[in-house]
Amino acid sequence: MTFSLPIPAEANALLDRSPLAVLLGLVLDQQITMEKAFTSPLVLAQRLGHEPTATELADFDPEALLAHFATPPALHRFPKAMAARVQEVCRVIADQYDGDVEALWRDAPSGAELYKRIFALPGFGKQKAQILVALLGKQIGVRPAGWREAAGGYGDEGAYRSVADIVDDESLTKVREYKKAAKAEAKAAKG
């Protein structure tokens, strides 16, 4: 499967070939647009002059990494916090998975174990972990037994709830409509 998010073709191509770019896109996908989150791995690679590895980012000088995140246009609206978060996630990948991002999911025997591994990453709560499980299953073909259940509603076929479901302009529109309705529902529930 090739990514076809509403981002530059070069950014989609990076997602296609780099599991780290996919993971970093998910890490950054909060409090900014999905488009910005999934384009930022490309911008980081451009600023570094090459595609980084998880081990490289884990060992990167924190101030230098922050400078890459904060240089206008910043990679995230909270460059300091997110540079630190990216480094924390990359340290887990470096320490627990020998720097191999795909090892996070490659041999997961079940959807429940895949979810557990992702949920253990810094900054990955229930929703973000479920979205990554769904993204891996729907877009990348990582489908251990029970992956849809582990992804919760994000794993449902035709649900159009997250980045995991975006394959064209029509699906993007449906995801945006779902998110808008969910926000309105949450706002109404607060009263």
N, C-alpha and C positions, 0 to 999 in steps of 0.2 A: 504494500500500500504506500502511496506517496501522499505526503501532507499537502493539503490545498487550503490552508488557512488564508484569511484575507490579509496577507502580509506579503512583502516582496518575495519574488520567486527564489531569490538567493537565500532568504531566511527559511523558506520551506525546504529547499534543497539541503540546508544544514540540518534541519530536523530529520530529514530522511536518512542521512548518513551518520548522525551523531546522537547516540543515546544520551550523552551528557547534555546536549542542547535541549533535548526533550525534557529531561529532569530539571534543568535550570529554568526552562519556560514555566514549568509548574511551580517551582519555588517562587518565582517572581510574580506569578499570577494572583496577586491580591492587591487591592487598592489602586490598581492601574488597569487600563484596558487589556483585554486578552491579546490584542494585536501588539501592543507595546511589550508585554511580557514575553511573547514568543519571537519577537524581533530582537530583543535585547541580547540573546546569546550570540547572534550574528554581529551585532555592534561591538560586543566585548571582544570577539575573535578579531574583528577588524582593528580594534584599538591595540590589541596585543601583537598583531601582525601574523597570527597563526591561530589554529583551533586549539584551545587549551585542553589538557587532560584533567581529570578529577584530582590526580595526585599533584599536578602543578598548581592548581588553584588552592588545594589544601595547604600547600607549603608556601604560598605567595605571601610576600610582605603585606600585612593588613593595610598599612597606610597607602601602599602603592596600588593595591586592589581597590581601595576606596577612591583613589584618584581616578581610576578608570571608570568606576561607577558614577562618580560625581561630575565628571567633565560634561559640559553641556553638549548636546542634550543628555541629561542624566539617564541612566539605564532604568531608574525607578524613582518614584517620587520621594522615597526614603532611602537614598543611596547608602548611607552609613549602616543602617540596620540590615539592608538586603545584601550588601557586600559581605557583612559578617555572617548572615544566614547562609549565603552561597558557600562561604568558606567552611562553615560548620557541616553542611551537608556533604561537601567534598571530602572533608576529613573522615566522616563515617564511611564513605565509599572507599577512600584510600586505606583506612585501618581495617575495616571489616570485610571488604570485597576486593582487596589487593588492587585498588584503583580501577577496577573493571565495573563500569556502571551496569552493564547487562547482567553481571553476576547477581545483581539485586533481584532480578526476575527470572533469569535463564533456567535455573533448576528448581524453582518453587514447585513443590509437589501438589499444591492445592491453591485455590483462590484465597482461602483463609490464611495460609502461610504467606502468600504474596502480599495480601493486605497488611498482615502483621509486620512484615519487613519494611514496607513503605511507611506505615503508621509510626514506626520507630525512628524515622528520620526527623531531624530538627525542623520544627515548623509545620509538620504534617499532622493535622488533626484528622478527625473522622472523614469530613467532607473531602478534603484535599486528597487523602489516601484513596478514597473510593473513586474519585475522578481519575487519578492516575491508573488505578486498576482498570477502569473502564477504557481509558485512552490506550493502554497497552493491549487490551483485548480487542477493541474495535478497530484501532488504526495500525497496530504493529503485529497483531496475530499472536500475542502472548495470552494463551487461553488454558491455563491449568484447570482441572476439574473444579467447578464451583466458582469460577471467576465472576460470573454475572451476579451471583448472590453476594459475593464479597464486595462488589462494586455498588451494592444497594440499587436504588432507582437509577443511578447513572449507568448501570449495566443493561438496563432494559432496551430491547431493540425498538427503534423508532421513538425513543423518549425525548430526544433533542433537549437535553438539560445542561450540557457542558461542552467544552472544547473537544471532548471525546467524540462528539456527534457531528462535528463540522467537517463536511467534505465538499461543499459547494455553497454558492450564494443562498440558495433556498434553505439549506440546513442552518446556515448562519442566522438567517432571519428567524427561523423557528426557535433557535437557542436564545436569541435576544428577546423574543416574545415571552418565552418561558421565564427568563430571568426577570423581566419587567413585571410579569404577573406575580412571581414569587416575592419580589420586593414590595409590591403593592399589598399583597396578602399579609406580609410580616408587619408592614406599617399599620394596616388596619387592625391587626391583632393587638398592637400596642395601645391602640385607642387614641 
